[in-house]
Amino acid sequence: MTNAAAVEQLRDAARSLIRPTGPVPRLTRRNRLFDMALAAVVGITMAHYVTDNLRGEATRFTVPSPLGQPTGSGDLILLLSLAVAASAPLLLRRRHPLTVLWIVMGATALTPPYAARLTFYACVIAAYSAAAYSRHRVPTLASLPLAVLLVSRVRDGMAPTVPDQYVPLLISVPLVVAAIGLRTWKLRADEGRTRLSRLEREQAAALRRAVEHERGRIARELHDVVTHNVSVMVIQAGAARKVMATAPEDAREALLAVEAGGRAAMSELRHVMGLLTMNADDAPDPAGAGRPADLAPLPGLDQLEGLTGRVRDTGVPVTVTVTGQPRPLPAGVELTAYRVVQEALTNMVKHAVGASAAVTVVYGADHLRVEVTDTGGTPGPAASAGDGRGLIGLRERLAVYGGTLRTGPRPLGGYRVQALIPVETP
């Protein structure tokens, strides 16, 4: 390491020590009024002490001073000037606490020892304000011991004393202030807990409504799957009836198709009933929610190329990789896998402008794995319009088939959506 680099590191370390931390305190009208009253009370008290001491009405310091007791108008002006210098800065004790402390410490250092009581209380208030409000923590911590030394430099017999008539006031005022502060803290804590509870209830209700909405939508789609399978069964059964006498082999094939369709319909119907049990209020009418049955099948894995092709047409590079031995899967499983890819690509277009995507479908022995990854990009204009229902819907779909969903950023950048769906062993 060169000398220049070492010097630069030392400079950076010094800057970090004096760099302010935390936000600038926001002053309310009540804070300003309180600081004005505090500065006025401290200033009046100091002025009263100066005039009282000079007139000899209450001699409280008996230790001789090299400067002598103040007896002339010059001493009076000097002490009154120190009183103003120590009390006036207290107006800014919240906004510039460290500067105020240094000014008061300077006034304390210039105060004659026989008048140590003059700036004692102002220095205590300034030290407290610096410790409570200063954003420059290191300089503040370094200044506080110096302030302690300044206020403790007086000798025996010259320390500030409290007149007897003020003792009850000094006892009762802190008690009242502490009681008021405790009550205020309890009220604010209760209000905070109430707001937090209300917010949690609202979030839980919104999440419950979103889940119910997604379950209803999924149930409608699964209802369409069942309707399609039953419609195919009806057509196959009619064809078998017509050719049973003339072409028994064709009738046999048709009946096998009816059997396979019936099994698939029963399997999907169980999933539909499971959703209806979880969400009886918002679930669709088993008759199709009052809409005519659509005989067109819902999308499956055989339509992934069409989906990714539409995404490519928008200028987003997308690759599709299929591994394992492709085989027919239940229509609901294929629909769920298709929706995973669809939602993941939609989110990528919204949140990762300029990225490229890769879709991977793995046919395992007892599971189907669908993974969509992207290389990362910048959020688009529509990124802030999402309501979070997409991932809720995917999790609900996968839960129907006992599947799991994993989402999160990739170690080298980008995002990954991975779904694992159990399937029956062929």
C-alpha positions as CSV (number, residue, x, y, z in Angstrom):
1,M,0.0,0.0,0.0
2,T,1.4,3.4,-1.0
3,N,1.6,6.4,1.3
4,A,-1.1,8.2,-0.8
5,A,-3.5,5.3,-0.4
6,A,-2.9,5.1,3.4
7,V,-3.5,8.9,3.7
8,E,-6.7,8.6,1.7
9,Q,-7.9,5.7,4.0
10,L,-7.2,7.8,7.0
11,R,-9.1,10.7,5.5
12,D,-12.0,8.4,4.7
13,A,-12.0,7.1,8.3
14,A,-11.9,10.7,9.7
15,R,-14.8,11.6,7.5
16,S,-16.8,8.6,8.6
17,L,-16.2,9.6,12.3
18,I,-17.7,13.1,11.8
19,R,-20.3,12.2,9.2
20,P,-23.8,12.8,10.6
21,T,-26.1,9.8,11.1
22,G,-29.8,9.6,11.2
23,P,-32.4,12.0,9.9
24,V,-32.7,15.7,10.8
25,P,-35.1,16.0,13.8
26,R,-38.4,17.4,12.9
27,L,-39.5,20.2,15.2
28,T,-43.1,20.7,16.2
29,R,-44.6,23.9,17.4
30,R,-44.8,22.5,20.9
31,N,-41.0,21.7,20.8
32,R,-40.2,25.3,19.7
33,L,-42.4,26.8,22.4
34,F,-40.9,24.6,25.1
35,D,-37.3,25.5,24.0
36,M,-38.2,29.2,24.0
37,A,-39.7,28.9,27.5
38,L,-36.7,26.9,28.7
39,A,-34.2,29.4,27.4
40,A,-36.2,32.3,28.9
41,V,-36.4,30.6,32.4
42,V,-32.7,29.7,32.4
43,G,-31.7,33.2,31.2
44,I,-33.9,34.9,33.8
45,T,-32.6,32.6,36.5
46,M,-29.0,33.5,35.6
47,A,-29.7,37.2,35.5
48,H,-31.4,37.0,38.9
49,Y,-28.4,35.1,40.3
50,V,-26.0,37.8,39.0
51,T,-27.9,40.7,40.4
52,D,-28.6,38.9,43.7
53,N,-25.0,38.0,44.2
54,L,-23.7,41.5,43.4
55,R,-26.1,43.1,45.8
56,G,-25.0,40.7,48.6
57,E,-28.5,39.7,49.4
58,A,-27.6,36.0,49.5
59,T,-23.8,35.3,49.7
60,R,-23.4,31.7,48.7
61,F,-19.7,31.5,47.7
62,T,-17.2,32.1,50.5
63,V,-14.0,30.8,49.0
64,P,-11.7,33.7,47.9
65,S,-11.1,34.0,44.2
66,P,-8.0,35.4,42.5
67,L,-10.3,37.7,40.5
68,G,-12.2,38.8,43.7
69,Q,-15.9,39.1,44.1
70,P,-17.7,41.2,41.5
71,T,-18.3,44.6,42.8
72,G,-18.2,46.9,39.7
73,S,-20.4,47.5,36.7
74,G,-17.7,45.9,34.5
75,D,-18.1,42.6,36.3
76,L,-21.9,42.9,36.1
77,I,-21.8,43.3,32.3
78,L,-19.3,40.4,31.9
79,L,-21.5,38.0,33.9
80,L,-24.7,39.1,32.2
81,S,-23.0,38.6,28.9
82,L,-22.0,35.1,29.9
83,A,-25.6,34.5,31.0
84,V,-26.9,35.5,27.6
85,A,-24.3,33.4,25.8
86,A,-25.1,30.3,27.8
87,S,-29.0,30.6,27.8
88,A,-29.8,32.0,24.3
89,P,-28.3,29.1,22.3
90,L,-30.7,26.7,24.1
91,L,-33.3,27.9,21.6
92,L,-31.5,25.7,19.0
93,R,-30.7,22.8,21.3
94,R,-32.7,20.3,19.2
95,R,-31.7,21.6,15.7
96,H,-28.0,22.1,16.4
97,P,-27.3,20.4,19.7
98,L,-23.6,19.9,19.4
99,T,-23.0,23.5,18.4
100,V,-25.1,24.6,21.3
101,L,-23.0,22.4,23.7
102,W,-19.8,23.9,22.4
103,I,-21.0,27.5,22.8
104,V,-22.3,26.8,26.4
105,M,-19.0,25.0,27.2
106,G,-17.1,28.1,26.0
107,A,-19.3,30.3,28.3
108,T,-18.7,27.9,31.1
109,A,-14.9,28.0,30.6
110,L,-15.0,31.9,30.7
111,T,-17.1,31.9,33.8
112,P,-15.1,32.9,37.0
113,P,-14.9,30.1,39.5
114,Y,-16.7,32.0,42.2
115,A,-19.8,32.2,39.8
116,A,-19.7,28.5,38.8
117,R,-23.5,28.3,39.4
118,L,-24.1,30.9,36.7
119,T,-23.6,28.5,33.7
120,F,-23.9,25.1,35.6
121,Y,-27.5,24.4,34.7
122,A,-27.2,25.6,31.1
123,C,-24.3,23.3,30.6
124,V,-26.2,20.3,32.0
125,I,-29.1,21.0,29.7
126,A,-26.9,21.5,26.7
127,A,-25.0,18.2,27.4
128,Y,-28.3,16.3,27.7
129,S,-29.6,17.9,24.4
130,A,-26.4,16.9,22.6
131,A,-26.6,13.3,23.9
132,A,-30.3,13.0,23.0
133,Y,-30.5,14.8,19.6
134,S,-27.0,15.2,18.0
135,R,-26.5,13.3,14.7
136,H,-22.7,13.6,15.2
137,R,-22.2,10.8,17.6
138,V,-18.4,10.6,17.8
139,P,-17.8,14.3,18.4
140,T,-20.6,14.4,20.9
141,L,-19.2,11.5,22.9
142,A,-15.8,13.2,22.9
143,S,-17.3,16.5,24.1
144,L,-19.4,15.2,27.0
145,P,-16.4,14.3,29.2
146,L,-15.0,17.8,28.6
147,A,-18.3,19.3,29.6
148,V,-18.2,17.2,32.8
149,L,-14.7,18.5,33.6
150,L,-15.8,22.1,33.1
151,V,-18.8,21.9,35.4
152,S,-16.8,20.1,38.1
153,R,-13.7,22.4,38.1
154,V,-15.0,24.3,41.1
155,R,-13.5,23.7,44.5
156,D,-15.2,22.8,47.8
157,G,-17.6,25.5,49.0
158,M,-18.1,26.9,45.5
159,A,-20.4,24.2,44.1
160,P,-23.9,25.3,43.1
161,T,-26.4,24.9,45.9
162,V,-30.2,24.8,45.9
163,P,-32.1,27.2,48.2
164,D,-34.3,25.4,50.7
165,Q,-37.5,27.0,49.4
166,Y,-36.9,25.4,46.0
167,V,-36.5,21.8,47.3
168,P,-40.2,20.9,47.3
169,L,-40.5,22.3,43.7
170,L,-37.5,20.3,42.5
171,I,-39.0,17.1,43.9
172,S,-42.6,17.6,42.8
173,V,-41.9,18.9,39.2
174,P,-39.9,15.8,38.1
175,L,-42.6,13.5,39.6
176,V,-45.3,15.3,37.7
177,V,-43.3,15.3,34.5
178,A,-42.5,11.6,34.9
179,A,-46.2,10.8,35.6
180,I,-47.3,12.8,32.5
181,G,-44.6,11.2,30.4
182,L,-45.6,7.7,31.6
183,R,-49.3,8.3,30.8
184,T,-48.5,9.7,27.4
185,W,-46.2,6.8,26.6
186,K,-48.9,4.3,27.7
187,L,-51.6,6.1,25.6
188,R,-49.3,6.1,22.5
189,A,-48.4,2.4,23.1
190,D,-52.1,1.5,23.3
191,E,-52.8,3.5,20.1
192,G,-49.9,1.9,18.4
193,R,-51.0,-1.6,19.3
194,T,-54.6,-0.8,18.2
195,R,-53.3,0.5,14.8
196,L,-51.1,-2.5,14.4
197,S,-53.9,-4.9,15.2
198,R,-56.2,-3.2,12.8
199,L,-53.6,-3.2,10.1
200,E,-53.0,-6.9,10.7
201,R,-56.7,-7.7,10.5
202,E,-57.0,-5.7,7.3
203,Q,-54.0,-7.5,5.7
204,A,-55.4,-10.8,6.8
205,A,-58.8,-10.0,5.4
206,A,-57.3,-8.8,2.1
207,L,-55.1,-12.0,1.8
208,R,-58.2,-14.1,2.6
209,R,-60.2,-12.4,-0.1
210,A,-57.4,-12.8,-2.6
211,V,-57.1,-16.5,-1.8
212,E,-60.8,-17.0,-2.0
213,H,-60.9,-15.2,-5.3
214,E,-58.1,-17.4,-6.7
215,R,-59.6,-20.6,-5.4
216,G,-62.9,-19.6,-7.1
217,R,-61.1,-18.9,-10.4
218,I,-59.2,-22.2,-10.1
219,A,-62.3,-24.1,-9.4
220,R,-64.0,-22.6,-12.4
221,E,-61.1,-23.7,-14.6
222,L,-61.1,-27.2,-13.1
223,H,-64.9,-27.3,-13.7
224,D,-64.2,-26.6,-17.3
225,V,-61.7,-29.5,-17.4
226,V,-64.3,-31.8,-16.0
227,T,-66.9,-30.6,-18.4
228,H,-64.6,-31.2,-21.3
229,N,-63.8,-34.7,-20.2
230,V,-67.5,-35.5,-19.7
231,S,-68.4,-34.1,-23.1
232,V,-65.7,-36.2,-24.7
233,M,-67.1,-39.3,-22.8
234,V,-70.6,-38.6,-24.1
235,I,-69.4,-38.3,-27.7
236,Q,-67.3,-41.5,-27.4
237,A,-70.2,-43.4,-25.8
238,G,-72.5,-42.3,-28.6
239,A,-70.0,-43.4,-31.2
240,A,-69.6,-46.8,-29.5
241,R,-73.3,-47.3,-29.4
242,K,-73.6,-46.7,-33.2
243,V,-70.8,-49.0,-34.3
244,M,-71.2,-51.7,-31.6
245,A,-73.0,-54.0,-33.9
246,T,-71.0,-53.4,-37.1
247,A,-67.5,-52.7,-35.7
248,P,-67.0,-54.2,-32.3
249,E,-63.3,-53.3,-32.3
250,D,-64.0,-49.6,-32.9
251,A,-66.6,-49.7,-30.2
252,R,-64.1,-51.3,-27.8
253,E,-61.6,-48.5,-28.4
254,A,-64.3,-45.9,-27.9
255,L,-65.3,-47.5,-24.6
256,L,-61.7,-47.6,-23.4
257,A,-61.6,-43.8,-24.2
258,V,-64.8,-43.4,-22.2
259,E,-63.2,-45.2,-19.3
260,A,-60.0,-43.2,-19.4
261,G,-62.0,-40.0,-19.6
262,G,-64.2,-41.0,-16.7
263,R,-61.2,-41.7,-14.5
264,A,-59.7,-38.3,-15.4
265,A,-63.0,-36.6,-14.7
266,M,-63.3,-38.2,-11.3
267,S,-59.8,-37.2,-10.4
268,E,-60.4,-33.6,-11.4
269,L,-63.8,-33.6,-9.7
270,R,-62.1,-34.6,-6.4
271,H,-59.9,-31.6,-6.7
272,V,-62.8,-29.3,-7.5
273,M,-64.7,-30.6,-4.5
274,G,-61.6,-30.0,-2.3
275,L,-61.6,-26.4,-3.5
276,L,-65.3,-26.0,-2.9
277,T,-64.9,-27.4,0.7
278,M,-62.1,-24.8,1.4
279,N,-64.1,-22.0,-0.2
280,A,-67.8,-22.8,-0.1
281,D,-68.9,-19.1,-0.2
282,D,-67.0,-18.0,-3.3
283,A,-66.8,-21.4,-5.1
284,P,-68.6,-21.6,-8.5
285,D,-71.9,-23.3,-9.1
286,P,-71.2,-26.9,-10.0
287,A,-73.5,-26.4,-13.0
288,G,-71.1,-24.0,-14.4
289,A,-72.1,-20.7,-12.6
290,G,-74.9,-20.1,-15.1
291,R,-72.7,-20.1,-18.2
292,P,-72.7,-22.5,-21.1
293,A,-70.1,-25.3,-21.1
294,D,-67.2,-24.6,-23.4
295,L,-66.1,-27.8,-25.2
296,A,-62.7,-26.3,-26.1
297,P,-60.0,-27.7,-23.8
298,L,-58.1,-25.4,-21.5
299,P,-54.3,-24.9,-22.3
300,G,-51.8,-27.5,-21.4
301,L,-48.1,-28.3,-21.9
302,D,-48.7,-28.9,-25.6
303,Q,-49.4,-25.2,-26.0
304,L,-46.2,-23.9,-24.4
305,E,-44.7,-23.1,-27.7
306,G,-47.6,-20.9,-28.6
307,L,-47.3,-19.1,-25.3
308,T,-43.5,-18.5,-25.6
309,G,-43.9,-17.6,-29.2
310,R,-46.3,-14.7,-28.2
311,V,-43.7,-13.6,-25.7
312,R,-41.0,-13.7,-28.3
313,D,-43.1,-11.5,-30.6
314,T,-42.8,-8.7,-27.9
315,G,-39.0,-8.8,-28.3
316,V,-38.2,-11.0,-25.3
317,P,-35.9,-14.0,-26.0
318,V,-37.4,-17.2,-24.6
319,T,-36.0,-20.7,-24.8
320,V,-37.9,-23.9,-24.0
321,T,-36.2,-27.1,-22.9
322,V,-38.0,-30.3,-22.2
323,T,-36.2,-33.2,-20.6
324,G,-37.4,-36.7,-19.6
325,Q,-40.0,-38.7,-21.4
326,P,-43.0,-36.6,-22.3
327,R,-46.3,-38.4,-21.5
328,P,-49.9,-37.5,-21.1
329,L,-50.7,-36.0,-17.7
330,P,-54.0,-35.1,-16.1
331,A,-55.5,-32.1,-17.7
332,G,-55.5,-30.2,-14.4
333,V,-51.8,-30.8,-13.8
334,E,-51.0,-29.6,-17.4
335,L,-53.1,-26.6,-16.8
336,T,-51.3,-25.8,-13.6
337,A,-47.9,-26.2,-15.2
338,Y,-49.1,-23.9,-18.1
339,R,-50.3,-21.3,-15.7
340,V,-46.9,-21.3,-13.8
341,V,-45.1,-20.6,-17.0
342,Q,-47.6,-18.0,-18.0
343,E,-47.5,-16.1,-14.7
344,A,-43.7,-16.3,-14.5
345,L,-43.2,-14.9,-18.0
346,T,-45.8,-12.2,-17.4
347,N,-43.9,-11.1,-14.2
348,M,-40.7,-11.1,-16.1
349,V,-42.0,-8.8,-18.8
350,K,-43.2,-6.4,-16.0
351,H,-40.3,-6.5,-13.7
352,A,-37.3,-7.4,-15.8
353,V,-37.3,-5.4,-19.0
354,G,-34.3,-6.3,-21.2
355,A,-33.9,-9.8,-19.7
356,S,-34.0,-13.1,-21.5
357,A,-36.0,-16.1,-20.1
358,A,-35.5,-19.9,-20.1
359,V,-38.4,-22.4,-19.6
360,T,-37.5,-25.9,-18.4
361,V,-40.0,-28.8,-18.2
362,V,-38.7,-32.0,-16.6
363,Y,-40.8,-35.2,-16.7
364,G,-39.7,-37.2,-13.7
365,A,-40.8,-40.7,-12.7
366,D,-43.1,-39.4,-10.0
367,H,-43.1,-35.6,-10.5
368,L,-43.3,-32.8,-13.0
369,R,-40.8,-29.9,-12.5
370,V,-41.4,-26.6,-14.3
371,E,-38.8,-23.9,-13.9
372,V,-38.7,-20.4,-15.4
373,T,-35.6,-18.3,-15.0
374,D,-34.6,-14.9,-16.3
375,T,-31.3,-13.0,-16.5
376,G,-32.5,-9.9,-14.7
377,G,-33.5,-6.4,-15.9
378,T,-35.1,-3.2,-14.9
379,P,-38.7,-2.8,-13.7
380,G,-41.1,-1.7,-16.3
381,P,-43.9,0.9,-16.1
382,A,-46.4,-1.8,-15.1
383,A,-44.3,-3.2,-12.3
384,S,-46.0,-1.1,-9.7
385,A,-49.5,-2.2,-10.8
386,G,-49.2,-5.7,-9.5
387,D,-51.3,-6.8,-6.5
388,G,-49.5,-10.0,-5.6
389,R,-52.3,-12.3,-6.5
390,G,-50.3,-14.0,-9.2
391,L,-48.1,-15.9,-6.8
392,I,-51.0,-16.5,-4.5
393,G,-52.9,-18.1,-7.4
394,L,-49.9,-20.3,-8.3
395,R,-49.5,-21.6,-4.8
396,E,-53.2,-22.4,-4.5
397,R,-53.1,-24.2,-7.8
398,L,-50.1,-26.3,-6.8
399,A,-51.7,-27.0,-3.4
400,V,-54.6,-28.7,-5.1
401,Y,-52.2,-31.3,-6.5
402,G,-49.8,-31.4,-3.5
403,G,-47.2,-29.4,-5.4
404,T,-44.8,-26.7,-4.1
405,L,-43.6,-23.4,-5.4
406,R,-40.2,-21.8,-4.9
407,T,-39.4,-18.3,-6.0
408,G,-36.5,-16.0,-5.4
409,P,-33.5,-14.2,-6.9
410,R,-30.7,-16.3,-8.5
411,P,-27.2,-16.1,-7.0
412,L,-25.7,-14.6,-10.2
413,G,-28.6,-12.3,-11.0
414,G,-32.1,-12.7,-12.3
415,Y,-35.1,-14.5,-10.8
416,R,-36.3,-18.1,-10.6
417,V,-39.8,-19.6,-10.4
418,Q,-39.8,-23.3,-9.8
419,A,-42.9,-25.6,-9.4
420,L,-42.8,-29.3,-8.4
421,I,-46.0,-31.3,-9.0
422,P,-46.3,-34.9,-7.9
423,V,-47.8,-37.2,-10.6
424,E,-48.7,-40.8,-10.7
425,T,-46.0,-43.2,-11.7
426,P,-46.7,-44.4,-15.2
